[in-house]
């Protein structure tokens, strides 16, 4: 039997239930080409694949059809202009989280912001938020002291590898939220678990670490803990910014206000959903 062409291989993958974009990205990966080379596939749709490429593509297609995230299969994910290495030890960075990074950079670049801000990223996972903020500051000619925390040693290994590969200076600490953290910060930022433990959507996320997704009956257990702990680690006038679920903004704002935060507000993602909420710890410097 003759080997399939690029077009035939893509068609076969779609019969497994893969959408066209995922199939294209997997085929490019099997061929050793970058993910932005989709135009190459169109120009070479009649090219026959090698047996090695066919086997690799079929194996990856089966993994994707079984629900494994594309990023785990190809080993990387684009986030805020950075290519991050990811695997099953960490949550796949979501585009929605870029809203949190944008807000953090806005806070750190106001006229009253410190020249060298101190920022803490809680639950760093792959390092996505910490590395994106550090990179964003660096592109404006500024630097800060950025500390990234995770309770998982495996996740920290992934984050450190990303920091080294991207040549971005971030310090890493293994800690359950703020328990092992010392010092004070101008900004604490976190994308914590926020899915309710009984949420049926978790069934579709079985390939990703559950501890990075679910947080109690209403999904707010970790957010409550962070809001309680954060004041002792914030400088006066520092900000706490949190990502949360699509329907949790009002509850998170109430938690922040009841803890004594001021200027409590939410930010919307590109879909218009209130994706992040935060507040300022009163006194001193204000990034608002």
C-alpha positions in Angstrom: 0.0 0.0 0.0 1.3 3.4 -0.9 1.9 5.8 2.0 -0.7 8.5 2.4 -0.3 12.1 1.2 -0.5 15.0 3.7 -4.1 15.6 2.6 -5.1 12.0 3.1 -3.4 11.8 6.5 -5.3 14.9 7.7 -8.6 13.5 6.4 -8.0 10.2 8.3 -7.3 12.2 11.5 -10.5 14.0 11.1 -12.4 10.8 11.0 -11.1 10.1 14.5 -12.8 13.3 15.7 -9.8 15.7 15.5 -10.6 19.2 14.4 -8.6 20.3 11.3 -6.3 22.7 13.2 -5.3 20.1 15.7 -4.6 17.6 12.9 -2.5 20.1 11.0 -0.4 21.0 14.1 0.2 17.3 14.9 1.2 16.6 11.3 3.6 19.5 11.3 5.1 18.2 14.5 5.4 14.7 13.1 7.3 16.2 10.1 9.6 18.3 12.3 8.2 21.6 11.2 7.0 24.6 13.3 3.4 25.1 14.2 3.2 28.3 12.1 4.0 26.4 8.9 0.4 25.5 8.0 0.8 27.2 4.7 3.4 24.6 3.9 0.8 21.8 4.3 -1.5 23.5 1.8 1.4 23.8 -0.7 2.4 20.2 -0.2 -0.9 18.4 0.3 -0.1 15.8 -2.4 3.3 15.0 -0.9 3.6 11.4 0.3 4.6 10.9 3.9 7.5 8.7 5.1 6.6 5.6 7.1 8.2 7.2 10.2 6.1 10.3 9.8 2.9 8.2 9.3 3.6 6.2 12.5 4.3 9.3 14.5 1.3 11.1 13.3 -1.1 8.2 13.8 0.2 7.7 17.4 -0.3 11.4 18.2 -3.7 11.5 16.6 -4.8 8.6 18.8 -3.6 10.4 21.9 -5.5 13.6 20.9 -8.6 11.6 20.0 -8.5 10.1 23.6 -8.6 13.7 25.0 -5.0 14.4 25.8 -4.2 18.1 25.4 -2.5 19.1 22.2 0.2 20.9 24.2 1.2 17.7 26.0 1.5 15.8 22.8 3.7 18.4 21.0 5.4 19.4 24.3 4.9 23.2 24.2 2.3 26.0 24.4 2.5 29.6 23.3 1.6 32.1 26.0 2.0 35.9 25.9 4.5 35.6 23.1 6.6 33.0 24.9 7.0 29.3 23.9 6.6 27.3 27.1 7.6 23.6 27.5 4.7 21.8 29.1 3.8 18.2 30.0 1.4 16.3 32.4 3.2 17.7 35.5 1.6 21.1 34.9 -1.6 22.7 33.7 -1.7 23.9 30.1 -1.6 27.7 30.1 -4.8 29.2 28.8 -5.2 32.3 26.7 -7.7 33.7 29.3 -4.8 34.0 31.7 -3.1 36.5 29.5 -5.7 39.0 30.9 -4.1 38.5 34.3 -0.6 39.2 32.9 -1.8 42.3 31.1 -3.3 43.7 34.3 -0.2 42.9 36.3 2.0 44.8 33.8 -0.4 47.7 33.9 -0.1 47.9 37.7 3.7 47.7 37.6 4.1 50.3 34.9 2.0 53.2 36.3 3.7 56.5 37.1 3.9 55.7 40.8 5.1 52.2 40.4 8.5 51.3 42.0 11.5 51.2 39.7 12.3 47.6 40.6 9.0 46.0 41.8 8.8 42.8 43.8 6.2 40.4 42.5 5.0 37.0 43.8 3.3 34.4 41.5 1.4 31.8 43.5 0.8 28.4 41.9 3.2 29.1 39.1 2.8 25.7 37.3 4.8 26.0 34.1 6.0 29.4 35.1 3.8 31.1 32.6 2.6 34.1 34.5 5.9 34.9 36.3 7.9 34.5 33.1 5.5 36.5 31.0 5.5 39.4 33.5 9.3 39.3 33.8 9.6 39.3 30.0 7.1 42.1 29.7 9.1 44.3 32.2 12.3 43.5 30.4 11.0 44.6 27.0 10.4 48.1 28.6 13.9 48.2 30.0 12.8 47.5 33.5 13.6 44.7 35.9 12.1 43.5 39.1 12.5 40.7 41.7 10.0 38.0 40.7 9.4 35.0 42.9 7.3 32.0 41.7 5.8 29.5 44.1 4.3 26.1 43.7 3.5 23.2 46.1 4.5 20.7 43.5 8.2 19.9 43.1 7.4 18.5 39.6 5.8 21.7 38.5 8.7 23.7 39.8 11.1 21.5 37.7 9.1 22.4 34.6 9.0 26.1 35.5 12.8 26.2 36.2 13.5 24.5 32.9 11.4 27.2 31.1 13.2 30.0 32.9 16.6 28.6 32.0 15.6 28.0 28.3 14.1 31.5 28.0 16.9 33.1 29.9 14.5 34.9 32.3 15.5 35.5 35.9 12.9 34.2 38.3 13.4 32.8 41.8 11.4 29.6 42.7 10.1 28.4 46.1 8.3 25.2 46.9 5.4 26.2 49.2 1.7 25.7 49.7 0.6 29.2 48.8 2.3 31.6 51.2 3.3 29.2 54.0 7.1 29.1 53.2 7.3 32.7 51.7 9.1 35.5 53.4 9.5 39.1 52.5 7.0 41.7 51.2 5.8 42.4 47.7 4.4 45.2 45.6 2.2 42.6 43.7 0.9 39.1 44.4 -0.7 37.4 41.5 -2.3 34.0 41.2 -4.2 31.7 38.8 -5.3 29.2 41.5 -7.6 26.2 41.2 -11.1 27.5 41.0 -13.4 24.7 39.7 -15.9 23.2 42.0 -14.9 19.7 43.0 -18.2 18.2 41.7 -18.2 20.2 38.4 -18.9 17.9 35.5 -16.4 19.8 33.3 -13.6 18.1 35.3 -14.4 14.9 33.4 -13.0 16.4 30.2 -9.8 17.5 32.0 -8.6 14.1 33.3 -5.2 14.4 31.6 -4.3 17.6 33.6 -3.3 17.6 37.3 -6.5 17.7 39.4 -4.8 19.7 42.2 -4.3 22.6 39.8 -8.0 22.6 38.8 -10.4 21.9 41.7 -10.8 23.8 45.0 -13.6 22.6 47.2 -17.4 22.5 46.9 -17.7 26.0 45.4 -14.3 26.3 43.8 -13.2 29.1 46.1 -11.3 27.3 48.9 -7.8 28.3 47.6 -8.9 31.8 46.7 -10.2 32.3 50.3 -6.9 31.0 51.7 -4.8 33.3 49.4 -6.9 36.4 50.3 -6.5 35.6 54.0 -2.8 35.1 53.8 -1.8 37.8 51.3 -2.0 40.9 53.5 1.0 39.8 55.6 3.1 39.5 52.5 2.0 42.7 50.7 3.7 46.1 51.0 1.3 48.9 51.8 -0.2 50.0 48.5 0.5 46.6 46.9 -2.0 44.7 44.8 -3.4 41.2 44.9 -4.7 40.0 41.5 -6.5 36.7 41.1 -7.9 34.7 38.1 -11.2 32.9 38.8 -14.1 31.2 37.1 -16.5 32.9 34.7 -19.2 33.3 37.4 -17.1 34.0 40.5 -16.2 37.6 40.1 -18.8 39.0 42.5 -17.9 36.4 45.2 -14.2 37.1 44.9 -14.8 40.9 45.1 -16.8 40.4 48.2 -14.0 38.2 49.7 -11.4 40.9 48.9 -13.5 43.7 50.4 -14.3 41.8 53.5 -10.5 41.2 54.1 -9.9 45.0 53.9 -8.7 45.4 50.3 -9.7 48.7 48.6 -10.1 49.7 44.9 -11.6 46.2 44.5 -12.4 45.6 40.8 -12.6 43.0 38.0 -11.1 42.8 34.5 -12.8 41.2 31.5 -11.1 38.8 29.1 -11.4 39.0 25.3 -14.8 37.3 25.5 -16.2 40.0 27.8 -16.2 37.7 30.9 -15.0 39.0 34.2 -12.0 36.7 34.4 -9.8 38.4 37.1 -10.5 40.3 40.3 -8.1 42.2 42.6 -7.7 44.8 45.2 -5.1 47.1 46.8 -3.8 46.7 50.3 -4.3 50.2 51.8 -1.5 52.7 52.4 1.9 53.5 51.0 2.6 53.0 47.3 -0.3 52.7 45.0 -0.1 51.0 41.6 -3.7 52.1 40.8 
